[in-house]
Amino acid sequence: MPVAIGQAVADFTATATSGQSIQLSALKGQQVVLYFYPKDSTPGCTTEGQGFRDAHAQFAAANTLIFGVSRDSLKSHENFKCKQEFPFELISDKDETVCQLFDVIKLKKLYGKEYLGVDRSTFLIDANGVLQLEWRGVKVPGHVAEVLAAAQALARS
């Protein structure tokens, strides 16, 4: 069952960069931003990741952890993270478990051909594990600033 605003997010465990296993329930007490993106090292995904990288200290000051999520392999994620100097982990969701939980796999079109891909989306989960905000069909410009403002406001409340 997909997530819904105002409800607790079902616990999940996922494999991430730096050899980490991320379990949502273990992150209680901290806000969590999960941003889903289509593909490592593509222009939009790189720009979005750099935005989260550059605002990382401000997110940390708001008691907020950032995780990027895509269907790319851990090897691809490690290369992307290293090249872009991301100070946060990237979750490899090759089996689409987390993508399905957040309902981000959508029918897309490229050059007239239809395929299932990740809809660029971001989710803000509060310190109790409850989904507070979601952004779907994200356009990269200005998005990180909007998520940061929401995380800071939530941290103050």
C-alpha positions in Angstrom: 0.0 0.0 0.0 1.5 3.3 -1.0 2.3 6.0 1.5 -0.1 8.8 2.4 0.5 12.2 3.9 -0.2 12.2 7.7 0.4 8.5 8.0 3.3 6.5 9.3 5.6 5.2 6.5 5.9 1.4 6.5 9.3 0.3 7.7 11.8 -0.8 5.1 15.4 -1.8 4.8 17.5 -0.9 1.8 21.0 -1.2 0.6 22.9 2.0 0.2 26.4 3.4 -0.6 29.3 3.2 1.8 28.2 -0.4 2.6 25.3 0.8 4.6 21.9 -0.9 5.2 19.3 1.8 5.8 16.3 0.9 7.9 13.7 3.6 8.2 12.7 2.7 11.8 16.3 3.1 12.9 16.2 6.8 11.8 13.4 7.8 14.3 14.2 11.0 16.0 15.5 12.6 12.8 13.6 13.9 9.8 14.3 12.1 6.6 14.2 13.4 3.0 13.9 10.7 0.3 14.4 12.0 -3.1 13.7 9.6 -6.0 15.4 10.3 -9.3 15.5 8.4 -12.7 19.3 7.8 -13.4 22.7 8.4 -12.0 25.0 10.9 -13.8 22.3 12.3 -16.1 22.1 16.2 -16.3 18.9 16.7 -14.3 19.8 14.1 -11.6 23.3 15.5 -11.3 21.9 19.1 -10.8 19.4 17.9 -8.3 22.0 15.9 -6.3 24.4 18.9 -6.3 21.6 21.0 -4.9 21.1 18.6 -2.0 24.9 18.4 -1.6 25.3 22.2 -1.4 22.4 22.5 1.1 23.5 19.5 3.2 24.8 21.5 6.2 21.5 23.4 6.3 19.5 20.2 6.2 21.7 18.7 9.0 21.1 21.9 11.1 17.4 21.1 10.7 17.9 17.5 12.0 17.2 16.2 8.5 18.9 13.3 6.8 19.0 13.1 3.0 18.9 9.9 0.9 18.8 9.7 -2.9 16.9 6.7 -4.3 17.1 5.2 -7.8 17.1 1.8 -9.5 20.8 2.1 -10.4 23.3 -0.4 -9.0 25.4 0.2 -6.0 28.5 0.4 -8.2 26.9 3.1 -10.3 25.8 4.9 -7.1 29.3 4.7 -5.6 30.8 6.3 -8.7 28.1 9.0 -8.9 28.4 9.8 -5.2 32.2 9.9 -5.3 32.4 12.0 -8.5 29.8 14.5 -7.2 31.2 14.5 -3.6 27.7 13.8 -2.1 27.9 13.8 1.7 24.7 11.6 1.9 24.0 8.1 0.9 22.3 6.8 -2.3 19.9 3.9 -2.0 20.0 1.2 -4.7 16.4 0.0 -5.3 17.0 -2.4 -8.1 14.0 -4.5 -7.1 11.8 -1.4 -6.8 10.6 -2.2 -3.3 11.0 1.4 -2.0 9.9 2.9 -5.3 6.6 0.9 -5.1 6.1 1.8 -1.4 6.2 5.5 -2.5 4.4 4.8 -5.8 7.0 6.6 -8.0 7.1 4.1 -10.9 5.2 5.7 -13.7 4.5 5.2 -17.4 6.8 7.6 -19.3 7.3 8.5 -23.0 10.6 9.1 -24.7 10.7 9.7 -28.5 7.3 8.2 -28.7 8.3 5.0 -26.9 6.5 4.1 -23.6 8.4 2.7 -20.7 8.1 2.4 -16.9 10.5 4.8 -15.1 11.0 6.7 -11.9 8.9 9.8 -11.5 11.2 12.4 -9.9 9.7 12.8 -6.5 10.7 13.9 -2.9 9.2 12.9 0.4 9.7 14.6 3.8 9.2 12.2 6.8 9.1 13.6 10.3 11.1 12.4 13.3 8.3 10.0 14.2 8.2 8.3 10.8 5.1 10.1 9.5 5.0 11.4 6.0 4.5 15.2 6.2 5.0 16.4 2.6 5.5 15.0 -0.9 6.5 16.6 -4.2 5.7 14.6 -7.3 6.6 15.3 -10.9 9.5 17.5 -9.6 11.1 20.1 -11.8 14.7 20.5 -10.6 15.1 24.4 -10.5 14.2 25.7 -7.1 13.2 22.3 -5.7 15.9 21.8 -3.1 15.3 25.3 -1.6 11.6 24.4 -1.3 12.3 21.1 0.4 14.9 22.8 2.7 12.4 25.5 3.8 9.8 22.8 4.5 12.3 20.7 6.5 13.4 23.8 8.5 9.7 24.7 9.2 9.0 21.2 10.3 12.0 21.1 12.6 10.8 24.3 14.3 7.3 23.0 14.9 
